[in-house]
Structure formats: C-alpha cells, structure tokens
Amino acid sequence: MLNSAGMPPGGLYGSFSFSQVVMSKRRWTIVVVPQGSSASKIVEVSQTALKLVGSLVVAATTIALLLGYATVRRTLDLAKAERLERENQQLANELTMLQGRMSTLSDTLSHLERRDTQLRLLANLDPIDAQVHAAGIGGPRGDAEAPASRLLGQASRVRVDLNAMIRRANLLSRSFRDAGDSLSTHAERLAAMPSIMPTAGWLTSAFSRMREHPILHTARPHEGIDVSAPRGAPIEAPANGTVVFAGWDAGYGNVVTIDHGFGIVTKFAHASRLLVRKGQRVSRGEQIALVGNSGLSTGPHLHYEVHVNGRPVNPIRYVLPQVVTD
C-alpha cells in the first residue's frame, strides 16, 4: 500500500530492495526503492513474462549442464582412449615377444623330433612320419588388417601356434614314453637271455631228443648239454634272474634253477657246492655253484638246461661268442 506521496508508509531509504505490492489481473507491480534521495521506480510485469523469463533461465541452466557434462564426458573418453591405446601397444609388444619365444620353442621341438627318430630306431620302433609330426603346424595368416582388428589377429595367430606346439609336444611325450618302454623291455629281455656259457670246459654231450644214458644204459631224452670241467670250477649265471630252486634233486644231485623271466628258465646240475639260495636275485656272470660229480654222474661236469615256456631247447642257440659279462 502507498501513501499520498506515492511512498510506502514510513519511507524506505538507505537500501535497494524489491517489494511485491499489487497483483491484479495476472500482473505483478514491483517498487524499486534506491538508496539516497533518488525517486522510487515502479515496474509492472505480467505473469506470462515472468514465466518466460523463468523458462529461459531453466533452459539456459539445462544447456549449461549438458554442455558441462558433454565436456567432462569427452575428457574422460579421451583419457580412456589414451589409456587403452597404451595398453594395446603394451599388449602388442608382449605378443611380439611371445611369438619370438614360440619360434625358439618350435626350433627346440624340431630338434627333439630328430632325436625322437633316432631313439625310436634304437628301440626297434618305426619312426613317426614327418607329416604326423607337422600335423596342426601353422594357422590362419591374414593379409593386412584394420588397426582395430590387427591386435586380435596377432593374438589369434599366437593361440593357433601355441595349440599346434602343444599337440607336437604331446605327440613327442607319447613317443618318448613308447620308446622308453620298448628300450626297457628290450634291455630286460637282453638281460634275461642266457648268452654265456656257465662254465669253461669241453662239450662232451650235446642236446638230443633221445640218447643212451651213460649209467642207466637206457634211451632217454638229453634235455641239455654236458660240459666237462675240473671239480670246483665256478658255475656262473648266464643271465639275470631269480633262483627258484637250490637243493638236492634225485639223479641231478645238487641243482640250481633260475627263472629269468620272459618264459626262460635255466637249470644247473651235478654241482659239488651251491653258492646261492632260493629267492636270491643273481646277475649275469655271478657265481652260483661249483662244478662237481653229485647225483648220477660218471665224472665232474656241468649238466646245463634251458627251458623256454616249459619246453627244453638247445642252450647253444643262446650262447653268443666272446660275450663280455657286465
């Protein structure tokens, strides 16, 4: 409300302020009272204008916020892109280094494959075909790629090459295992072969399906050989094995029987003294008894038999000339 002078009651001086005084027909009257003696100003503003100004203020604020958000977002995206670029470059360097190491590993595998061929020949196994060794080697080798996919292509090639090397290594592992088993079995079989004469002497009676017994004077098989030697001469195991009998056997006198495995059994009769016992492991060249004349015998000698899978065979077939015992 205004007084007759057009001033608010009591007067408002010394400050600059806005006051709402009248609202009539959707209009606002604003009295501006400046400091000092300057005259007051009355401003009338419609409600529509106020809404328009408010809308403009809100729009300007919204635009400012959106521009600020876009600026911050772009800054963050640029920082993220730079970080990803650095990581991609580091990854590319590591992939390149990994490819170099895989190339060295491939050379090592090739060397092992050559050694595997030699080992299989020693083990009496057929060499693995070169095409089998090379199975799976290599992979996709694309042409020039876009920068975005170049790193993925490089990683894909590394994965393909690594899988191929794993297959080659597994193949070599199986081959080495087979060769090792074959060599082990072959070595054991060689060690089980009665390849030396058990004693030094003269062959006085050969292996025969049927002969006249020198004492009994009856025809009967002679399932071994007789080697005349001085009494007390050493009798040696002709191969590695286990003593399965050491004792007296009627007709044979003092007897040692050795099981060499692989179905091979040897027998030594007429000994004067036994130097081993049942269950004892013996090696080729080890003394097991002494030549004697026990049992049905006409003089000091060794009766020596070899049985394969339960059947007697000629021991001379297994004796190798000038064998050096180990």
C-alpha positions, 0 to 999 in steps of 0.5 A: 500500500502507498501513501499520498506521496506515492511512498510506502508508509514510513519511507524506505531509504538507505537500501535497494530492495524489491517489494511485491505490492499489487497483483491484479489481473495476472500482473505483478507491480514491483517498487524499486526503492534506491538508496539516497534521495533518488525517486522510487521506480515502479515496474509492472510485469505480467505473469506470462513474462515472468514465466518466460523469463523463468523458462529461459533461465531453466533452459539456459541452466539445462544447456549449461549442464549438458554442455558441462557434462558433454565436456567432462564426458569427452575428457574422460573418453579421451583419457580412456582412449589414451589409456587403452591405446597404451595398453594395446601397444603394451599388449602388442609388444608382449605378443611380439615377444611371445611369438619370438619365444614360440619360434625358439620353442618350435626350433627346440621341438624340431630338434627333439623330433630328430632325436625322437627318430633316432631313439625310436630306431634304437628301440626297434620302433618305426619312426613317426612320419614327418607329416604326423609330426607337422600335423596342426603346424601353422594357422590362419595368416591374414593379409593386412588388417584394420588397426582395430582388428590387427591386435586380435589377429596377432593374438589369434595367430599366437593361440593357433601356434601355441595349440599346434606346439602343444599337440607336437609336444604331446605327440613327442611325450607319447613317443618318448614314453613308447620308446622308453618302454620298448628300450626297457623291455628290450634291455630286460629281455637282453638281460634275461637271455642266457648268452654265456656259457656257465662254465669253461670246459669241453662239450662232451654231450650235446642236446638230443631228443633221445640218447643212451644214458651213460649209467642207466644204459637206457634211451632217454631224452638229453634235455641239455648239454654236458660240459666237462670241467675240473671239480670246483670250477665256478658255475656262473649265471648266464643271465639275470634272474631269480633262483627258484630252486637250490637243493638236492634233486634225485639223479641231478644231485645238487641243482640250481634253477633260475627263472629269468623271466620272459618264459626262460628258465635255466637249470644247473646240475651235478654241482659239488657246492651251491653258492646261492639260495632260493629267492636270491636275485643273481646277475649275469656272470655271478657265481652260483655253484661249483662244478662237481660229480653229485647225483648220477654222474660218471665224472665232474661236469656241468649238466646245463638246461634251458627251458623256454615256456616249459619246453627244453631247447638247445642252450647253444642257440643262446650262447653268443661268442666272446660275450663280455659279462657286465 
